Structure formats: structure tokens, C-alpha cells
Amino acid sequence: MDLTTKTAGERLRRAGYRVTRQRLAVYAFLFRNDSHPTVHDIHSGIKGNLPKISVATVYKSVESLVDVGLVKPIYLGQAATRFDAATEEHAHFRCIDCNQIADVAMNQVPDSLDELNRCEIIGSTVEFYGFCASCRRHKLGLDPN
């Protein structure tokens, strides 16, 4: 067990969850994968090592990881929810053609949040959208490289 899954196991245990191979495999897959996969992508990605794992188990595993703050969901309207193990504050860029999602660093929170002065902010979601470089080039009829 590497340091990442050990830390995840400790966090799950403190929150009252059982630390299972399936939960740790889901977390390890998300931690190593920056494509912001769906539950079905995660299932496909770990099924080789855990052939008997069901999609329902992956759903439950992801829910527990979100609950303890190890994973963040990315809601895309009608599209399937995707998941991100990078929990530090950052934004996302989503290509509206190919649906690729990329992390975008957010260096600071705006100074003026006067309207929220009595609120407790626990996070934020910022999404930029448009065309990724490859889709933009394709749209313009240019070489994809």
C-alpha cells in the first residue's frame, strides 16, 4: 500500500467507513488519472485488477470518497458526473466538442466578497468552456497537430 492509499484508508476509517480493496482501488485510479473520469470510466479502468467489481460498488466507493473529501464531483448538466481527486481549489476547462476536461490553476480568491460576509464558504466551482486546441484546429479546418 503506497502513501496515497494509506492516507485515504485512514481518512475513510476516521469517517466510519470500512477500508476495502474496492474503495482503495477506486481512489488510486482517480488519484493517478487526470482525465476526470465518470463512474463507468473508473469501472472500466479497475475491472482488470478487480474483475468481480460491479458498477454499483464503484458508485458507492466514489460516494464515500466524496463524503470524506478525497474526491470532488464535477457536474456537467445532463452529462454524466465526472470525478477529480485533485481537491485543492482549481477551475476546469471543458471542451464543448470532445468533452475533455482540464484543470486550470486558480491563484487567488477575489478580494471583495462583501455579499457573502456572513456566510461560510467551503468551496467553489469555476468552469471555463470552449474548444480545446485540437477541436479548435479541426473546426477551423487546420491540421490537428
Stockholm file with secondary structure:
# STOCKHOLM 1.0

chainA/1-145         MDLTTKTAGERLRRAGYRVTRQRLAVYAFLFRNDSHPTVHDIHSGIKGNLPKISVATVYKSVESLVDVGLVKPIYLGQAATRFDAATEEHAHFRCIDCNQIADVAMNQVPDSLDELNRCEIIGSTVEFYGFCASCRRHKLGLDPN
#=GR chainA/1-145 SS CCHHHHHHHHHHHHTTCCCCHHHHHHHHHHHHCCSCCBHHHHHHHHTTTSTTCCHHHHHHHHHHHHHTTSCEEECCTTSCCEEESCCSSEEEEEETTTCCEEEEECCCCCSCCGGGTTSCCCCCCCEEEECCHHHHHHHTTCCCC
#=GC SS_cons         CCHHHHHHHHHHHHTTCCCCHHHHHHHHHHHHCCSCCBHHHHHHHHTTTSTTCCHHHHHHHHHHHHHTTSCEEECCTTSCCEEESCCSSEEEEEETTTCCEEEEECCCCCSCCGGGTTSCCCCCCCEEEECCHHHHHHHTTCCCC
//
